[in-house]
Amino acid sequence: MALYDLVDDSGNVFRVRRVGSRFFKPSRQDFNEEEFVTHIQSIRSLPTSSDDVFICSYPKCGTHWVYDICQMLESKDVAKNPLRIFEFPREGGFESPVTVGSHLYPHELPDDILKKKSRLIRVCRNPKDVAVSYYFFIGENSTNDLFPYKGNWSDFFQLFIEGRLTYNSYFDYIDIWSAFEQEHPGFVHVVFYEHLHKDPAREIRRLGKFLGVDPSLLEDTVFIEDIVKTCCFQNIKDLKKIKHPGEYRLFVDRLWRKGEVGDWKNYFTVAQNEAMDRVIQQRLQHHDISFIYEL
């Protein structure tokens, strides 16, 4: 497995797979460099259908949480199977209809999505909480035993600011997806992580409407409140451990760490907060985005 090392200012290594200028997660699967590049490049030609749902986000923005809400809306039950990330090589591929997650840019996804009118959901989260969540997901103190990153929070913070991570820059991701959404108005349903915390019933109804759920169900207070209760962050985390025992149960604690809005305040120094604010101002000033940083 060919790997590429991103090195922080203290010399700690963050190991990735590289395809052109894009960085991807290393895999336990035995794919050599050529096979992996071919796989990534072939994604655009994969077939999709109008029933397929792609939940797209930068890492650690709430992809898995939104997936379970989608499953509850469509089947009235918590997902029986863990969310599959579309770009991870998988024997046998995917069969429609399917709901999958992805951290790719829109132009890296299958061309069929626009042609067949597959449904795109983009999950967005404030960059300060994303940075902290990402650090604990891949850091030495996580349960990541594949290629743990051994740098401290300050080392990681600089990698995040510079976009030298798996899936590259958070801010590039926002730029590219926002441009796509402007080019294709109404095609992408945007969900804000913080809004799901602040007013879950409203966001679940919005999501259900986009997915084509029966309008009478969306007006059913009992139905909506059941989803709100079942899919509250801590509850869904506990349910995942019950439904998916074994090795995946350990992975749940990485995917579902705290789920808080404002956890960044426990880790950012004053200087880091000021640095992040400058980057946010520089990179996002032309976007119509108003993040919530605490509740």
ZADO-1210 file (C-alpha; in nm, 4 decimals, padded with zeros to 6 digits):
<atoms>
<atom x="00.0000" y="00.0000" z="00.0000" code="MET" pos="1"/>
<atom x="00.1648" y="00.3233" z="-00.1177" code="ALA" pos="2"/>
<atom x="00.1406" y="00.5991" z="00.1434" code="LEU" pos="3"/>
<atom x="00.2262" y="00.9674" z="00.1657" code="TYR" pos="4"/>
<atom x="00.3399" y="01.1423" z="00.4830" code="ASP" pos="5"/>
<atom x="00.2148" y="01.4864" z="00.5821" code="LEU" pos="6"/>
<atom x="00.4496" y="01.6230" z="00.8493" code="VAL" pos="7"/>
<atom x="00.3501" y="01.8832" z="01.1090" code="ASP" pos="8"/>
<atom x="00.5803" y="02.1544" z="01.2469" code="ASP" pos="9"/>
<atom x="00.7007" y="01.9236" z="01.5272" code="SER" pos="10"/>
<atom x="00.7908" y="01.6409" z="01.2891" code="GLY" pos="11"/>
<atom x="00.4874" y="01.4209" z="01.3605" code="ASN" pos="12"/>
<atom x="00.3515" y="01.2260" z="01.0657" code="VAL" pos="13"/>
<atom x="-00.0060" y="01.2227" z="00.9422" code="PHE" pos="14"/>
<atom x="-00.0190" y="00.9382" z="00.6916" code="ARG" pos="15"/>
<atom x="-00.2507" y="00.9493" z="00.3908" code="VAL" pos="16"/>
<atom x="-00.3004" y="00.8066" z="00.0441" code="ARG" pos="17"/>
<atom x="-00.2417" y="01.0584" z="-00.2322" code="ARG" pos="18"/>
<atom x="-00.4155" y="01.0775" z="-00.5692" code="VAL" pos="19"/>
<atom x="-00.2981" y="01.3875" z="-00.7533" code="GLY" pos="20"/>
<atom x="-00.3448" y="01.6758" z="-00.5098" code="SER" pos="21"/>
<atom x="-00.6080" y="01.4900" z="-00.3069" code="ARG" pos="22"/>
<atom x="-00.5438" y="01.3087" z="00.0206" code="PHE" pos="23"/>
<atom x="-00.7416" y="00.9995" z="00.1185" code="PHE" pos="24"/>
<atom x="-00.7634" y="00.7760" z="00.4205" code="LYS" pos="25"/>
<atom x="-00.5240" y="00.4802" z="00.4298" code="PRO" pos="26"/>
<atom x="-00.7027" y="00.1468" z="00.4167" code="SER" pos="27"/>
<atom x="-00.6517" y="-00.1959" z="00.5653" code="ARG" pos="28"/>
<atom x="-00.7578" y="-00.3408" z="00.2325" code="GLN" pos="29"/>
<atom x="-00.4848" y="-00.4693" z="00.0072" code="ASP" pos="30"/>
<atom x="-00.5079" y="-00.2203" z="-00.2799" code="PHE" pos="31"/>
<atom x="-00.1856" y="-00.1167" z="-00.4460" code="ASN" pos="32"/>
<atom x="-00.1221" y="00.2382" z="-00.5677" code="GLU" pos="33"/>
<atom x="-00.2374" y="00.1769" z="-00.9246" code="GLU" pos="34"/>
<atom x="-00.5573" y="-00.0024" z="-00.8186" code="GLU" pos="35"/>
<atom x="-00.6532" y="00.2704" z="-00.5740" code="PHE" pos="36"/>
<atom x="-00.5938" y="00.5509" z="-00.8254" code="VAL" pos="37"/>
<atom x="-00.7994" y="00.3617" z="-01.0842" code="THR" pos="38"/>
<atom x="-01.0791" y="00.3162" z="-00.8312" code="HIS" pos="39"/>
<atom x="-01.0941" y="00.6886" z="-00.7439" code="ILE" pos="40"/>
<atom x="-01.0824" y="00.7911" z="-01.1089" code="GLN" pos="41"/>
<atom x="-01.3565" y="00.5426" z="-01.2021" code="SER" pos="42"/>
<atom x="-01.6083" y="00.6834" z="-00.9520" code="ILE" pos="43"/>
<atom x="-01.7396" y="00.9459" z="-01.1957" code="ARG" pos="44"/>
<atom x="-01.8540" y="00.6768" z="-01.4388" code="SER" pos="45"/>
<atom x="-02.0422" y="00.4680" z="-01.1818" code="LEU" pos="46"/>
<atom x="-02.4193" y="00.4391" z="-01.2355" code="PRO" pos="47"/>
<atom x="-02.6684" y="00.5857" z="-00.9882" code="THR" pos="48"/>
<atom x="-03.0472" y="00.6100" z="-00.9732" code="SER" pos="49"/>
<atom x="-03.3041" y="00.8687" z="-00.8659" code="SER" pos="50"/>
<atom x="-03.3581" y="00.6663" z="-00.5479" code="ASP" pos="51"/>
<atom x="-02.9963" y="00.6930" z="-00.4345" code="ASP" pos="52"/>
<atom x="-02.9109" y="00.9343" z="-00.1536" code="VAL" pos="53"/>
<atom x="-02.5612" y="01.0774" z="-00.1045" code="PHE" pos="54"/>
<atom x="-02.4879" y="01.2361" z="00.2343" code="ILE" pos="55"/>
<atom x="-02.1888" y="01.4575" z="00.1687" code="CYS" pos="56"/>
<atom x="-01.9704" y="01.6405" z="00.4160" code="SER" pos="57"/>
<atom x="-01.6194" y="01.7254" z="00.5179" code="TYR" pos="58"/>
<atom x="-01.5061" y="01.4693" z="00.7795" code="PRO" pos="59"/>
<atom x="-01.6469" y="01.5057" z="01.1326" code="LYS" pos="60"/>
<atom x="-01.9460" y="01.7195" z="01.0347" code="CYS" pos="61"/>
<atom x="-02.2194" y="01.4717" z="01.1281" code="GLY" pos="62"/>
<atom x="-02.2504" y="01.2401" z="00.8263" code="THR" pos="63"/>
<atom x="-02.3319" y="00.9320" z="01.0346" code="HIS" pos="64"/>
<atom x="-02.5850" y="01.1194" z="01.2492" code="TRP" pos="65"/>
<atom x="-02.7771" y="01.2439" z="00.9453" code="VAL" pos="66"/>
<atom x="-02.7649" y="00.8939" z="00.7964" code="TYR" pos="67"/>
<atom x="-02.9506" y="00.7507" z="01.0941" code="ASP" pos="68"/>
<atom x="-03.2088" y="01.0279" z="01.0803" code="ILE" pos="69"/>
<atom x="-03.2628" y="00.9482" z="00.7103" code="CYS" pos="70"/>
<atom x="-03.3089" y="00.5807" z="00.7940" code="GLN" pos="71"/>
<atom x="-03.5624" y="00.6649" z="01.0637" code="MET" pos="72"/>
<atom x="-03.7551" y="00.8858" z="00.8195" code="LEU" pos="73"/>
<atom x="-03.7647" y="00.6186" z="00.5532" code="GLU" pos="74"/>
<atom x="-03.7992" y="00.2970" z="00.7564" code="SER" pos="75"/>
<atom x="-03.9054" y="00.4157" z="01.1040" code="LYS" pos="76"/>
<atom x="-03.6119" y="00.2273" z="01.2546" code="ASP" pos="77"/>
<atom x="-03.2454" y="00.2877" z="01.3304" code="VAL" pos="78"/>
<atom x="-03.0178" y="00.1733" z="01.0496" code="ALA" pos="79"/>
<atom x="-02.9415" y="-00.1994" z="01.0654" code="LYS" pos="80"/>
<atom x="-02.6090" y="-00.1545" z="00.8869" code="ASN" pos="81"/>
<atom x="-02.3345" y="00.1032" z="00.9448" code="PRO" pos="82"/>
<atom x="-02.3036" y="00.3854" z="00.6942" code="LEU" pos="83"/>
<atom x="-02.0804" y="00.3036" z="00.3989" code="ARG" pos="84"/>
<atom x="-01.8510" y="00.5745" z="00.2655" code="ILE" pos="85"/>
<atom x="-01.8957" y="00.5730" z="-00.1104" code="PHE" pos="86"/>
<atom x="-01.5339" y="00.6262" z="-00.2128" code="GLU" pos="87"/>
<atom x="-01.3929" y="00.3480" z="00.0054" code="PHE" pos="88"/>
<atom x="-01.3272" y="00.0459" z="-00.2172" code="PRO" pos="89"/>
<atom x="-01.5832" y="-00.2238" z="-00.1494" code="ARG" pos="90"/>
<atom x="-01.6062" y="-00.5706" z="-00.3016" code="GLU" pos="91"/>
<atom x="-01.9251" y="-00.5951" z="-00.5046" code="GLY" pos="92"/>
<atom x="-01.9798" y="-00.2173" z="-00.5100" code="GLY" pos="93"/>
<atom x="-02.3205" y="-00.0688" z="-00.4315" code="PHE" pos="94"/>
<atom x="-02.6631" y="-00.1640" z="-00.5589" code="GLU" pos="95"/>
<atom x="-02.9401" y="00.0954" z="-00.5949" code="SER" pos="96"/>
<atom x="-03.1344" y="00.2135" z="-00.4097" code="PRO" pos="97"/>
<atom x="-02.8694" y="00.3032" z="-00.1560" code="VAL" pos="98"/>
<atom x="-02.7948" y="00.5716" z="00.1021" code="THR" pos="99"/>
<atom x="-02.4217" y="00.6351" z="00.1344" code="VAL" pos="100"/>
<atom x="-02.1862" y="00.8918" z="00.2783" code="GLY" pos="101"/>
<atom x="-01.9080" y="01.0719" z="00.0954" code="SER" pos="102"/>
<atom x="-01.6383" y="01.3297" z="00.1622" code="HIS" pos="103"/>
<atom x="-01.5678" y="01.3912" z="-00.2066" code="LEU" pos="104"/>
<atom x="-01.6089" y="01.7144" z="-00.3997" code="TYR" pos="105"/>
<atom x="-01.9179" y="01.7241" z="-00.6238" code="PRO" pos="106"/>
<atom x="-01.7146" y="01.6945" z="-00.9454" code="HIS" pos="107"/>
<atom x="-01.5551" y="01.3752" z="-00.8083" code="GLU" pos="108"/>
<atom x="-01.8926" y="01.2038" z="-00.7616" code="LEU" pos="109"/>
<atom x="-02.0688" y="01.0054" z="-01.0380" code="PRO" pos="110"/>
<atom x="-02.1870" y="01.2124" z="-01.3353" code="ASP" pos="111"/>
<atom x="-02.5114" y="01.0143" z="-01.3171" code="ASP" pos="112"/>
<atom x="-02.6143" y="01.2020" z="-01.0011" code="ILE" pos="113"/>
<atom x="-02.7185" y="01.5041" z="-01.2049" code="LEU" pos="114"/>
<atom x="-02.8521" y="01.3020" z="-01.4974" code="LYS" pos="115"/>
<atom x="-03.0626" y="01.0667" z="-01.2837" code="LYS" pos="116"/>
<atom x="-03.1446" y="01.3298" z="-01.0208" code="LYS" pos="117"/>
<atom x="-03.0053" y="01.1316" z="-00.7301" code="SER" pos="118"/>
<atom x="-03.0499" y="01.3178" z="-00.4037" code="ARG" pos="119"/>
<atom x="-02.7615" y="01.5099" z="-00.2474" code="LEU" pos="120"/>
<atom x="-02.7536" y="01.6138" z="00.1181" code="ILE" pos="121"/>
<atom x="-02.4654" y="01.8264" z="00.2432" code="ARG" pos="122"/>
<atom x="-02.3944" y="01.8385" z="00.6156" code="VAL" pos="123"/>
<atom x="-02.2180" y="02.1512" z="00.7405" code="CYS" pos="124"/>
<atom x="-02.0644" y="02.2183" z="01.0834" code="ARG" pos="125"/>
<atom x="-01.8715" y="02.5104" z="01.2281" code="ASN" pos="126"/>
<atom x="-01.4975" y="02.4739" z="01.1585" code="PRO" pos="127"/>
<atom x="-01.3860" y="02.5134" z="01.5207" code="LYS" pos="128"/>
<atom x="-01.5789" y="02.2090" z="01.6422" code="ASP" pos="129"/>
<atom x="-01.4832" y="02.0189" z="01.3261" code="VAL" pos="130"/>
<atom x="-01.1150" y="02.0753" z="01.3997" code="ALA" pos="131"/>
<atom x="-01.1421" y="01.9451" z="01.7573" code="VAL" pos="132"/>
<atom x="-01.3528" y="01.6452" z="01.6580" code="SER" pos="133"/>
<atom x="-01.1125" y="01.5611" z="01.3746" code="TYR" pos="134"/>
<atom x="-00.8137" y="01.5748" z="01.6107" code="TYR" pos="135"/>
<atom x="-00.9649" y="01.3265" z="01.8534" code="PHE" pos="136"/>
<atom x="-01.0749" y="01.1019" z="01.5685" code="PHE" pos="137"/>
<atom x="-00.7258" y="01.0498" z="01.4290" code="ILE" pos="138"/>
<atom x="-00.5010" y="01.1380" z="01.7248" code="GLY" pos="139"/>
<atom x="-00.2830" y="00.9177" z="01.9411" code="GLU" pos="140"/>
<atom x="-00.5435" y="00.9087" z="02.2172" code="ASN" pos="141"/>
<atom x="-00.8129" y="00.7775" z="01.9820" code="SER" pos="142"/>
<atom x="-00.8720" y="00.4081" z="01.9147" code="THR" pos="143"/>
<atom x="-00.7178" y="00.4510" z="01.5692" code="ASN" pos="144"/>
<atom x="-00.4631" y="00.1698" z="01.5551" code="ASP" pos="145"/>
<atom x="-00.3994" y="00.1852" z="01.1802" code="LEU" pos="146"/>
<atom x="-00.1841" y="00.4987" z="01.1526" code="PHE" pos="147"/>
<atom x="-00.2371" y="00.7070" z="01.4680" code="PRO" pos="148"/>
<atom x="-00.1285" y="01.0680" z="01.4516" code="TYR" pos="149"/>
<atom x="00.1007" y="01.1392" z="01.7474" code="LYS" pos="150"/>
<atom x="00.1053" y="01.5174" z="01.7405" code="GLY" pos="151"/>
<atom x="-00.0629" y="01.7253" z="02.0084" code="ASN" pos="152"/>
<atom x="-00.3594" y="01.9574" z="01.9581" code="TRP" pos="153"/>
<atom x="-00.1392" y="02.2563" z="01.8701" code="SER" pos="154"/>
<atom x="00.0457" y="02.0557" z="01.6054" code="ASP" pos="155"/>
<atom x="-00.2817" y="01.9331" z="01.4564" code="PHE" pos="156"/>
<atom x="-00.4369" y="02.2807" z="01.4604" code="PHE" pos="157"/>
<atom x="-00.1814" y="02.4035" z="01.2088" code="GLN" pos="158"/>
<atom x="-00.2430" y="02.1044" z="00.9803" code="LEU" pos="159"/>
<atom x="-00.6149" y="02.1822" z="00.9878" code="PHE" pos="160"/>
<atom x="-00.5657" y="02.5511" z="00.9103" code="ILE" pos="161"/>
<atom x="-00.3418" y="02.4592" z="00.6159" code="GLU" pos="162"/>
<atom x="-00.5650" y="02.1779" z="00.4880" code="GLY" pos="163"/>
<atom x="-00.2912" y="01.9156" z="00.5115" code="ARG" pos="164"/>
<atom x="-00.5246" y="01.6322" z="00.6146" code="LEU" pos="165"/>
<atom x="-00.7325" y="01.3529" z="00.4692" code="THR" pos="166"/>
<atom x="-00.9724" y="01.5184" z="00.2216" code="TYR" pos="167"/>
<atom x="-00.7604" y="01.8330" z="00.2251" code="ASN" pos="168"/>
<atom x="-00.8947" y="02.1735" z="00.3312" code="SER" pos="169"/>
<atom x="-01.2245" y="02.2293" z="00.5116" code="TYR" pos="170"/>
<atom x="-01.2387" y="02.5741" z="00.3524" code="PHE" pos="171"/>
<atom x="-01.1758" y="02.4432" z="00.0004" code="ASP" pos="172"/>
<atom x="-01.4589" y="02.1976" z="00.0589" code="TYR" pos="173"/>
<atom x="-01.6976" y="02.4819" z="00.1461" code="ILE" pos="174"/>
<atom x="-01.5836" y="02.6833" z="-00.1588" code="ASP" pos="175"/>
<atom x="-01.6271" y="02.3994" z="-00.4067" code="ILE" pos="176"/>
<atom x="-01.9615" y="02.2746" z="-00.2788" code="TRP" pos="177"/>
<atom x="-02.1032" y="02.6279" z="-00.2527" code="SER" pos="178"/>
<atom x="-02.0100" y="02.6924" z="-00.6155" code="ALA" pos="179"/>
<atom x="-02.1826" y="02.3692" z="-00.7196" code="PHE" pos="180"/>
<atom x="-02.4961" y="02.4628" z="-00.5260" code="GLU" pos="181"/>
<atom x="-02.5078" y="02.8035" z="-00.6925" code="GLN" pos="182"/>
<atom x="-02.4743" y="02.6366" z="-01.0322" code="GLU" pos="183"/>
<atom x="-02.7506" y="02.3867" z="-00.9497" code="HIS" pos="184"/>
<atom x="-02.9962" y="02.5724" z="-00.7238" code="PRO" pos="185"/>
<atom x="-03.2288" y="02.3535" z="-00.5215" code="GLY" pos="186"/>
<atom x="-03.0438" y="02.0330" z="-00.6076" code="PHE" pos="187"/>
<atom x="-02.8590" y="01.9998" z="-00.2748" code="VAL" pos="188"/>
<atom x="-03.0281" y="01.9976" z="00.0657" code="HIS" pos="189"/>
<atom x="-02.7995" y="02.1602" z="00.3246" code="VAL" pos="190"/>
<atom x="-02.8222" y="02.0508" z="00.6893" code="VAL" pos="191"/>
<atom x="-02.6368" y="02.2407" z="00.9597" code="PHE" pos="192"/>
<atom x="-02.5118" y="02.0271" z="01.2468" code="TYR" pos="193"/>
<atom x="-02.5847" y="02.3012" z="01.4988" code="GLU" pos="194"/>
<atom x="-02.9423" y="02.3429" z="01.3744" code="HIS" pos="195"/>
<atom x="-03.0041" y="01.9726" z="01.4325" code="LEU" pos="196"/>
<atom x="-02.9150" y="02.0345" z="01.7973" code="HIS" pos="197"/>
<atom x="-03.1044" y="02.3610" z="01.8277" code="LYS" pos="198"/>
<atom x="-03.4332" y="02.2644" z="01.6563" code="ASP" pos="199"/>
<atom x="-03.4248" y="01.8957" z="01.5612" code="PRO" pos="200"/>
<atom x="-03.7968" y="01.8652" z="01.4800" code="ALA" pos="201"/>
<atom x="-03.7787" y="02.1461" z="01.2267" code="ARG" pos="202"/>
<atom x="-03.4646" y="02.0083" z="01.0609" code="GLU" pos="203"/>
<atom x="-03.6035" y="01.6541" z="01.0498" code="ILE" pos="204"/>
<atom x="-03.9188" y="01.7797" z="00.8770" code="ARG" pos="205"/>
<atom x="-03.7101" y="01.9742" z="00.6247" code="ARG" pos="206"/>
<atom x="-03.4992" y="01.6682" z="00.5565" code="LEU" pos="207"/>
<atom x="-03.8060" y="01.4453" z="00.5256" code="GLY" pos="208"/>
<atom x="-03.9648" y="01.6815" z="00.2742" code="LYS" pos="209"/>
<atom x="-03.6480" y="01.6712" z="00.0624" code="PHE" pos="210"/>
<atom x="-03.6457" y="01.2908" z="00.0742" code="LEU" pos="211"/>
<atom x="-04.0084" y="01.2726" z="-00.0355" code="GLY" pos="212"/>
<atom x="-04.1475" y="01.1336" z="00.2903" code="VAL" pos="213"/>
<atom x="-04.5287" y="01.1269" z="00.3113" code="ASP" pos="214"/>
<atom x="-04.6337" y="01.4806" z="00.4164" code="PRO" pos="215"/>
<atom x="-04.8900" y="01.3409" z="00.6610" code="SER" pos="216"/>
<atom x="-04.6086" y="01.1651" z="00.8492" code="LEU" pos="217"/>
<atom x="-04.4090" y="01.4861" z="00.8685" code="LEU" pos="218"/>
<atom x="-04.7106" y="01.6554" z="01.0297" code="GLU" pos="219"/>
<atom x="-04.7463" y="01.3689" z="01.2782" code="ASP" pos="220"/>
<atom x="-04.6016" y="01.5054" z="01.6022" code="THR" pos="221"/>
<atom x="-04.5624" y="01.1580" z="01.7547" code="VAL" pos="222"/>
<atom x="-04.3661" y="01.0345" z="01.4490" code="PHE" pos="223"/>
<atom x="-04.1321" y="01.3352" z="01.4517" code="ILE" pos="224"/>
<atom x="-04.0808" y="01.3338" z="01.8281" code="GLU" pos="225"/>
<atom x="-03.9964" y="00.9624" z="01.8152" code="ASP" pos="226"/>
<atom x="-03.7187" y="01.0392" z="01.5666" code="ILE" pos="227"/>
<atom x="-03.5992" y="01.3332" z="01.7778" code="VAL" pos="228"/>
<atom x="-03.5828" y="01.1120" z="02.0872" code="LYS" pos="229"/>
<atom x="-03.4298" y="00.8096" z="01.9162" code="THR" pos="230"/>
<atom x="-03.1721" y="01.0122" z="01.7246" code="CYS" pos="231"/>
<atom x="-03.0581" y="01.2457" z="02.0011" code="CYS" pos="232"/>
<atom x="-02.6799" y="01.2190" z="02.0009" code="PHE" pos="233"/>
<atom x="-02.6152" y="01.0162" z="02.3171" code="GLN" pos="234"/>
<atom x="-02.9112" y="00.7857" z="02.2606" code="ASN" pos="235"/>
<atom x="-02.8134" y="00.6970" z="01.9051" code="ILE" pos="236"/>
<atom x="-02.4551" y="00.6375" z="02.0208" code="LYS" pos="237"/>
<atom x="-02.5791" y="00.3877" z="02.2823" code="ASP" pos="238"/>
<atom x="-02.8089" y="00.2186" z="02.0298" code="LEU" pos="239"/>
<atom x="-02.5204" y="00.1760" z="01.7870" code="LYS" pos="240"/>
<atom x="-02.3228" y="-00.0159" z="02.0481" code="LYS" pos="241"/>
<atom x="-02.6169" y="-00.2496" z="02.1047" code="ILE" pos="242"/>
<atom x="-02.6999" y="-00.3043" z="01.7378" code="LYS" pos="243"/>
<atom x="-02.3396" y="-00.3386" z="01.6175" code="HIS" pos="244"/>
<atom x="-02.1350" y="-00.5359" z="01.8730" code="PRO" pos="245"/>
<atom x="-01.7778" y="-00.6462" z="01.8229" code="GLY" pos="246"/>
<atom x="-01.5077" y="-00.4405" z="01.6514" code="GLU" pos="247"/>
<atom x="-01.7519" y="-00.1794" z="01.5208" code="TYR" pos="248"/>
<atom x="-01.8610" y="-00.1084" z="01.8781" code="ARG" pos="249"/>
<atom x="-01.5130" y="00.0290" z="01.9503" code="LEU" pos="250"/>
<atom x="-01.5323" y="00.2371" z="01.6339" code="PHE" pos="251"/>
<atom x="-01.8584" y="00.3940" z="01.7568" code="VAL" pos="252"/>
<atom x="-01.6723" y="00.5861" z="02.0288" code="ASP" pos="253"/>
<atom x="-01.4522" y="00.7421" z="01.7598" code="ARG" pos="254"/>
<atom x="-01.7419" y="00.8357" z="01.5348" code="LEU" pos="255"/>
<atom x="-01.9700" y="00.9520" z="01.8154" code="TRP" pos="256"/>
<atom x="-01.7379" y="01.1225" z="02.0651" code="ARG" pos="257"/>
<atom x="-01.9305" y="01.4107" z="02.2300" code="LYS" pos="258"/>
<atom x="-02.1493" y="01.5659" z="01.9641" code="GLY" pos="259"/>
<atom x="-02.1484" y="01.9005" z="02.1406" code="GLU" pos="260"/>
<atom x="-02.1759" y="02.2481" z="01.9963" code="VAL" pos="261"/>
<atom x="-01.9025" y="02.4642" z="02.1474" code="GLY" pos="262"/>
<atom x="-01.6603" y="02.1911" z="02.2598" code="ASP" pos="263"/>
<atom x="-01.3883" y="02.3892" z="02.0810" code="TRP" pos="264"/>
<atom x="-01.3796" y="02.6294" z="02.3775" code="LYS" pos="265"/>
<atom x="-01.2233" y="02.3527" z="02.5874" code="ASN" pos="266"/>
<atom x="-00.9213" y="02.3279" z="02.3561" code="TYR" pos="267"/>
<atom x="-00.8614" y="02.6512" z="02.1612" code="PHE" pos="268"/>
<atom x="-00.6164" y="02.8977" z="02.3072" code="THR" pos="269"/>
<atom x="-00.6902" y="03.2687" z="02.2646" code="VAL" pos="270"/>
<atom x="-00.4253" y="03.2858" z="01.9922" code="ALA" pos="271"/>
<atom x="-00.5697" y="02.9847" z="01.8097" code="GLN" pos="272"/>
<atom x="-00.9187" y="03.1288" z="01.8243" code="ASN" pos="273"/>
<atom x="-00.7962" y="03.4575" z="01.6799" code="GLU" pos="274"/>
<atom x="-00.6045" y="03.2713" z="01.4073" code="ALA" pos="275"/>
<atom x="-00.9103" y="03.0658" z="01.3148" code="MET" pos="276"/>
<atom x="-01.1300" y="03.3761" z="01.3094" code="ASP" pos="277"/>
<atom x="-00.8904" y="03.5388" z="01.0628" code="ARG" pos="278"/>
<atom x="-00.9008" y="03.2358" z="00.8334" code="VAL" pos="279"/>
<atom x="-01.2810" y="03.2178" z="00.8566" code="ILE" pos="280"/>
<atom x="-01.3045" y="03.5859" z="00.7659" code="GLN" pos="281"/>
<atom x="-01.0631" y="03.5469" z="00.4745" code="GLN" pos="282"/>
<atom x="-01.2059" y="03.2243" z="00.3323" code="ARG" pos="283"/>
<atom x="-01.5791" y="03.2472" z="00.4053" code="LEU" pos="284"/>
<atom x="-01.6579" y="03.6182" z="00.3809" code="GLN" pos="285"/>
<atom x="-01.8143" y="03.5746" z="00.0357" code="HIS" pos="286"/>
<atom x="-02.0388" y="03.2862" z="00.1448" code="HIS" pos="287"/>
<atom x="-02.3852" y="03.3275" z="00.2886" code="ASP" pos="288"/>
<atom x="-02.3054" y="03.1152" z="00.5947" code="ILE" pos="289"/>
<atom x="-02.3752" y="03.2056" z="00.9547" code="SER" pos="290"/>
<atom x="-02.2244" y="02.9441" z="01.1820" code="PHE" pos="291"/>
<atom x="-02.3369" y="02.8802" z="01.5380" code="ILE" pos="292"/>
<atom x="-02.0365" y="02.8332" z="01.7666" code="TYR" pos="293"/>
<atom x="-02.2163" y="02.7705" z="02.0960" code="GLU" pos="294"/>
<atom x="-02.5656" y="02.6924" z="02.2232" code="LEU" pos="295"/>
</atoms>
